[in-house]
Amino acid sequence: MVNPMEKPLFELDKDEFKQEIVHHLRTTLGTSEKKASKQAWWMATCATINQMLFERLTSTQQTHLQKDTRAVHYFSAEFLMGRLTANNLHNLGLYKTCEEALKDLNLELADLCEQEPDMALGNGGLGRLAACFIDSLATLGYPALGYGLHYEHGLFRQEIRDGRQVERPDSWREYGNPWEICRPESVQEIPLYGYVETVFGEDCQVRKVWHPGRIIKGVPWDIPIVGFGAQTVNILRLWESRASNFFDWDVFNHGGYVDSQKEKAEAETISKVLYPNDETEAGKELRLVQQYFFCACSLKDIMRRYKRTHTDFKEFAAQIAVQLNDTHPTIAIPELMRELIDEEGLEWTEAWNICKQVFSYTNHTLLPEALETWPVYLFERVLPRHLEIIYEINAYFLKNEVDAKWPANNEIKRKLSIIDESNPRRVRMANLCVITSHKVNGVAEIHSKLVKEDLFPEFNQLWPDKFCNVTNGVTPRRWLLSCNQELADLFTETVGTEWPLNLDALRELAKYADDPVFQKKFMDIKLHNKEKLVKVIKAETGIDVSADAIFDIQIKRLHEYKRQQLNLLHILVLYRRLLLNPEYDIHPRVFIFGSKAAPGYRVAKDIIYAINKVGERINDDPRIKGKLKVVFMPNYRVSLAEKLIPAADVSEQISTAGYEASGTGNMKLAMNGAITIGTLDGANIEIAEEVGEDNCVIFGLTVEEVKELKARGYSPWDYYYANAEIKSALDWLDTDYFTPGRPGELQSIKKSLLDYGDTYLTLADFASYDEAHQRINSLYRDKARWAKMAIINAASVGKFNSDRSIQDYVRQIWHLDKCDIS
Ligand SMILES: *Cc1c(COP(=O)(O)O)cnc(C)c1O
């Protein structure tokens, strides 16, 4: 690996860089220095960056081809990439050069970067994980491809109108995107619908022929993924759906112009929009078609590349690893079976053995509503041949594996079967994944344990070696070097240049945790980041906040298990204390939220509304003298996270224990010196281990205690009647105090916490959470103590570098070799 912070990768100096930008402005963008918009300047800058990037892209791809390397293929329905300009510049080691070149042109690089729309082709953690992983794969020099969907519209843009979330379409490539390259030479044709014919050959061999009802064209768009140091540039290949030429011309020629337009529109619908449900399964036909479309395109692409150097399939499993990011790409399993058997003529067992070696599966959730199942009737219509193959896999599995271990045990068969026999019958995608994959991993220690013990206990008995853990991580290039440059510079000054490649190097910082001079430097940077955020908050929401307050941040998708409602309830209680006792002594606090709710998730949207309405009342209340502020930042996304995280004092990670698989926001925030207030859930447990229990604030029920309480029978009413502050805060929501003239508008939150049973034990954890916040308050008042904690957090999160996650995948699952690029 080459560290671009140690020696320049390109000879280009700032004057040459400047010349190139101007050259592209004139020739590529067709404008001039006098007339150019910021958008044009940004595009010209990107075109310049691409010159260097494409050079490395070509050398990487040629080397991989020449050396015929084994590669991992990361299949994911989501890649939450965010912006790429600053990231690519840092990874190419060109950030400073570019910044200076633009300065000569009277332009600010940071300002031009704001021109780039986020590439928001994902919902949240799972999609962002995929983005961090392909960054790490390229950085570490592993041959890898990301495969996904080229959504025309990514996750909706969130506007807040009178406190409520309004969804607007996201058009990230409306005016073109400088990072994507169309590859018409690698177009694929994908069959759908139709029927299966059984053909008897002359040798009495049975052959299945799928006669599809439709053919869709898949057009690949490549996003180059530059590793840090730019030795390797891998590809993220995203598939766009189009009407196949064959179909629409046929209809067109028969006078069906309008019909041909309909066909075209239907075909384009497939990659039109990302489903906005996080942690819930939609069960819609279009979603299944999306999944099949990108998996089939990707497998054909893999097959085409494999066949350039091989004439049979003996080496296939040695060359190809496919990682399934959750169950969304599960359909790749029967599709590879179909390709190998129906198209390539392999025997069933031969094909099955290949599949078992090729696929591995990452589980991301234990939530039952998130486990994908598809009605059999839907499968029968959309993918009739795949249903047959699934039945065959199932029959083989139940007979040879289940019956062998548990003879004549129908109960276990019913449970492990890929088919759920209830009405209507459904295909369980997770079971298909576990049965096929050679490895199944959870995403944090506790989660992987629960996957084995609670989610798939029988599968674990059948194949104990199949299950493993790979704790998630995030790339320190984006989440520290690029988003918090001042802190990054301080770290480089203090421990040297190695840390972006080896985050454990930051351990050295712990030596300075008690040093008042270093503490001051560290906290001055935090303060400066907070001052920058104060301006963003003002511009986005009109709310005035002070950088001297504690910035307490909860940023993540809105979900009851993540418990934004717990945070809100605590805010209500604090507000009441301040009203009842104006002398109530707390350090000023700004509670900042950023969160999108799935458009059909009623309670989640009501929580957003409540946060905004409670915030309006609190922020305008002179009686509390600015001690409390509540800010809801609209349209939470990667680029906003990059502004919020460097300014955070407190990181809210307060899910009900057992429900957050890992979390990655928790890692980003700790890396930037925020103190975690969190439950013993997901990766919080491992973060607490790394930073030490003294340097984070843990509260609440443990996984075991949650199970016990649920088994005993949890009643939120007990807590409501026993705790006068909870009762008053919840009763407040029935009044029109926060929604003048419209009482009852916030009732649904109280209802969900009482009438509907408080599924996520909000009230049970309240007292402990409140006590934890009091600890935060006193810790913050001890300036030296707080600075020390913040420094130790940043110094101790080396484990949560996604490079480490990738090394774990390589060692346990993929068995890849690094490839030097000549
Ligand atoms: C990191 C990240 C997430 C995941 O956050 P969690 O707190 O782990 O749920 C979601 N959205 C965006 C934009 C992110 O950057």
The ligand as an SDF file (V2000), in Angstrom:
LIG
                    3D

 15 15  0  0  0  0  0  0  0  0999 V2000
  -23.9240    5.5880    9.1130 C   0  0  0  0  0  0  0  0  0  0  0  0
  -25.2260    5.9890    8.5400 C   0  0  0  0  0  0  0  0  0  0  0  0
  -26.3920    5.3100    8.9140 C   0  0  0  0  0  0  0  0  0  0  0  0
  -26.4060    4.2140    9.9450 C   0  0  0  0  0  0  0  0  0  0  0  0
  -26.5910    4.7930   11.2110 O   0  0  0  0  0  0  0  0  0  0  0  0
  -26.9670    3.9030   12.4860 P   0  0  0  0  0  0  0  0  0  0  0  0
  -26.9160    4.8720   13.6210 O   0  0  0  0  0  0  0  0  0  0  0  0
  -25.9330    2.8350   12.6000 O   0  0  0  0  0  0  0  0  0  0  0  0
  -28.3340    3.3610   12.2500 O   0  0  0  0  0  0  0  0  0  0  0  0
  -27.5890    5.7250    8.3590 C   0  0  0  0  0  0  0  0  0  0  0  0
  -27.6400    6.7270    7.4680 N   0  0  0  0  0  0  0  0  0  0  0  0
  -26.5450    7.4120    7.1090 C   0  0  0  0  0  0  0  0  0  0  0  0
  -26.6760    8.5430    6.1380 C   0  0  0  0  0  0  0  0  0  0  0  0
  -25.2940    7.0600    7.6150 C   0  0  0  0  0  0  0  0  0  0  0  0
  -24.2100    7.7400    7.2260 O   0  0  0  0  0  0  0  0  0  0  0  0
  1  2  1  0
  2  3  1  0
  2 14  2  0
  3  4  1  0
  3 10  2  0
  4  5  1  0
  5  6  1  0
  6  7  2  0
  6  8  1  0
  6  9  1  0
 10 11  1  0
 11 12  2  0
 12 13  1  0
 12 14  1  0
 14 15  1  0
M  END
$$$$
